[in-house]
């Protein structure tokens, strides 16, 4: 009977192998040029299409050669690997394709799609048993990169084709069991594996059934019972796990089983159903979310962490990493969980290895990997080899190299037995310290123009090891002498660090010598060093030592105070020069304004001539002093207002002759027709403030309504006009719903009529004076580049063509001024840090349109906050603080206070010790509030000359 079962399984395997061989043979028979058409297609095809095919083939060959050369320069170019594999697969270069995939898999974990393509290609070519073994090895490598249900299912199905070989059935079962351990808990995709496993066992059961009408022998009966028990066990295991479509599996078990389902299985099934209901919201959130789904995965991970099932926690982490393999923080959290909770050597080291292969530019992952290897007692040679790989990973900051060296030196220090005077491990540690110092000086400083270790922390640690653990103070002093010569002698904390080392492991003589040198050299906090020296001599010094210390510290502090006084005087003189220059510029502007007024007819006289029955100038609310009439015969011209908030001084515009009475009436009517903009602050949450619009925009309400309707229902658009009826360049847009207002903020800096439109939240600056709106990040962004030196004519498309050769570009932003003119700067965002660091190396110093550009990782300097006025210093004139919009003061916003009032006849004396010293003439008057003036007083003052 066993021989009969074996023959049946051989038939199944032979049928599968024969089908695969036929498919492979058919594929070989297909012509390379056109797989859809037969080999006997028309020989006399179109010559043009033939020529195009040859040209395309040559282009592909040239591109393949270019990609291979690029990879020889930088083997870590991920996208270059992908492009090369795609082209080679398209050209059918199987040998080169296999080699390219092999090289890429050695450097990076491959995605599910890449592995499946590779496996399918290899399966088609595998016909002999030796080739099948190579495919098995390839599957083993594939399942180690990521936990992918599709790859495990493909592995199990492929192994079924080998059941005819010795031990084939047990091998298939082993692969299925490993697959269930890895992904059998997958809520959405685990069911497919369980069903495939049951189908395989059912097929074995069918072959074990006796022939119809025959009586099974005891051995056959035992085999049937054993096989039935295997299927029962699979059903019961599956029903105890929360998986989608559990109800269908339960119904299938009820129909299949001849015996009633035991109560314990029903109880486990109901418990799994309840757990599935808890998991469903998280699965639905993942299903509806857009990539990268980090927030949804993190919520799912937190849920599983509270439940506390290690297998489920590991699986959800693996699922998240399969879709976000280039997120270093996710790898770090996963590895931390494995290090602290599971502590399984193979699992922990495999995860760390995959982390550094996915994100080799992240130094923290390498450091954790070295610690994990040391924790699990990996051989020293392997750890050293891994450290060398880390040095070649291409970190993007100089400080990263300092951190990895420090981690490796800590590991070497822990290997040394310091009870022995000398050992091989100690010599290795010392040589590593020396190599680290030289490496930072040569390699790192050459690449980054800095060593990354300005305070010489590695040399400090070396000195501590020599002093405390090796009792070699002479070597420690040599190291500290080297540290001080690298520009650290002016810092008090460095001298005190050396003093503490001498105090603990040296002698008083060297402590005194160090402090005397510190008093002489320190420039940041000399008082602190002087105090420490006096304390030392007070406790341990002789009278002569005390006198010498007092004299030295007094002389040093006297020199320091003298230098500080000179620096303060110099700073005060510079401040005074700036004030004088500002006053001179102000006076020059006032004189220029006064000379212009002297050349023009007096507005008051013209006004009185136009309307004698109007009373004193400035008493009529509707008329503004900004109107200027120029007479020439019967025609009188009305000057246009400047497009500024003051409305006090005009600017020449196109001259349109009109009768003065008609012109006056027309202007008055236009002002009356335009309602005043009264913003309701209670609607700030549904309103956005729009600014930097063109003053010449025709009908801004219609234009902006078309623009903002895409965000939601617009209730009202309130543009702001001047008294002349000209558009002031900003407005308020009120929506019906708050989410529409939030969506409208996405239109910020959209170009409208050649200018970038600013859209910001509507915030009352009187209530929130510190509110600022800045759309972009001001911190280090390792996946984003800052490019300077671009030609002004460079477009976004041209820059994208340059940048996309080094990775997938997600966004490009050309920096412009308020008028929309380019400033020669740009920010380029890549998909990940690796592509960005690669682009820096390749693009920095590149010539674009005869301009040499500079490229660096985006790390904006801290924004300087405006200095607050000193508490005791009086203002030059007490003018209420101007409240600006959310973006600060624009170029077209001027003070409403006339400059003539801003200039004081008697300038305030300089403050001394926080108190203002007023002259006798002004001491009796309050300097805090100027005298209030009426409109008539303004007019008299302006017409005085």
Secondary structure as GFF3:
##gff-version 3
##sequence-region A 1 945
A	DSSP	alpha_helix	2	29	.	.	.	ID=ss1
A	DSSP	alpha_helix	47	73	.	.	.	ID=ss2
A	DSSP	alpha_helix	78	91	.	.	.	ID=ss3
A	DSSP	alpha_helix	94	107	.	.	.	ID=ss4
A	DSSP	alpha_helix	112	125	.	.	.	ID=ss5
A	DSSP	alpha_helix	129	145	.	.	.	ID=ss6
A	DSSP	alpha_helix	149	160	.	.	.	ID=ss7
A	DSSP	alpha_helix	168	183	.	.	.	ID=ss8
A	DSSP	alpha_helix	190	208	.	.	.	ID=ss9
A	DSSP	alpha_helix	218	239	.	.	.	ID=ss10
A	DSSP	alpha_helix	246	256	.	.	.	ID=ss11
A	DSSP	alpha_helix	263	288	.	.	.	ID=ss12
A	DSSP	alpha_helix	294	307	.	.	.	ID=ss13
A	DSSP	alpha_helix	310	323	.	.	.	ID=ss14
A	DSSP	alpha_helix	328	337	.	.	.	ID=ss15
A	DSSP	pi_helix	338	342	.	.	.	ID=ss16
A	DSSP	alpha_helix	345	358	.	.	.	ID=ss17
A	DSSP	alpha_helix	363	375	.	.	.	ID=ss18
A	DSSP	alpha_helix	380	391	.	.	.	ID=ss19
A	DSSP	alpha_helix	398	415	.	.	.	ID=ss20
A	DSSP	alpha_helix	424	439	.	.	.	ID=ss21
A	DSSP	pi_helix	440	444	.	.	.	ID=ss22
A	DSSP	alpha_helix	445	448	.	.	.	ID=ss23
A	DSSP	alpha_helix	457	464	.	.	.	ID=ss24
A	DSSP	pi_helix	465	469	.	.	.	ID=ss25
A	DSSP	alpha_helix	473	483	.	.	.	ID=ss26
A	DSSP	pi_helix	484	488	.	.	.	ID=ss27
A	DSSP	alpha_helix	492	505	.	.	.	ID=ss28
A	DSSP	alpha_helix	508	521	.	.	.	ID=ss29
A	DSSP	alpha_helix	526	540	.	.	.	ID=ss30
A	DSSP	alpha_helix	543	599	.	.	.	ID=ss31
A	DSSP	alpha_helix	603	610	.	.	.	ID=ss32
A	DSSP	three_ten_helix	612	614	.	.	.	ID=ss33
A	DSSP	beta_strand	629	632	.	.	.	ID=ss34
A	DSSP	beta_strand	635	638	.	.	.	ID=ss35
A	DSSP	beta_strand	640	641	.	.	.	ID=ss36
A	DSSP	beta_strand	650	651	.	.	.	ID=ss37
A	DSSP	alpha_helix	660	673	.	.	.	ID=ss38
A	DSSP	three_ten_helix	681	686	.	.	.	ID=ss39
A	DSSP	beta_strand	687	691	.	.	.	ID=ss40
A	DSSP	alpha_helix	700	708	.	.	.	ID=ss41
A	DSSP	three_ten_helix	709	711	.	.	.	ID=ss42
A	DSSP	beta_strand	714	721	.	.	.	ID=ss43
A	DSSP	beta_strand	727	735	.	.	.	ID=ss44
A	DSSP	alpha_helix	738	744	.	.	.	ID=ss45
A	DSSP	three_ten_helix	745	747	.	.	.	ID=ss46
A	DSSP	beta_strand	750	752	.	.	.	ID=ss47
A	DSSP	beta_strand	755	761	.	.	.	ID=ss48
A	DSSP	beta_strand	781	788	.	.	.	ID=ss49
A	DSSP	alpha_helix	796	803	.	.	.	ID=ss50
A	DSSP	three_ten_helix	804	806	.	.	.	ID=ss51
A	DSSP	beta_strand	809	816	.	.	.	ID=ss52
A	DSSP	beta_strand	822	830	.	.	.	ID=ss53
A	DSSP	alpha_helix	833	843	.	.	.	ID=ss54
A	DSSP	beta_strand	847	848	.	.	.	ID=ss55
A	DSSP	beta_strand	851	852	.	.	.	ID=ss56
A	DSSP	beta_strand	854	858	.	.	.	ID=ss57
A	DSSP	alpha_helix	899	902	.	.	.	ID=ss58
A	DSSP	beta_strand	911	912	.	.	.	ID=ss59
A	DSSP	beta_strand	915	916	.	.	.	ID=ss60
A	DSSP	alpha_helix	920	923	.	.	.	ID=ss61
A	DSSP	alpha_helix	935	942	.	.	.	ID=ss62
###
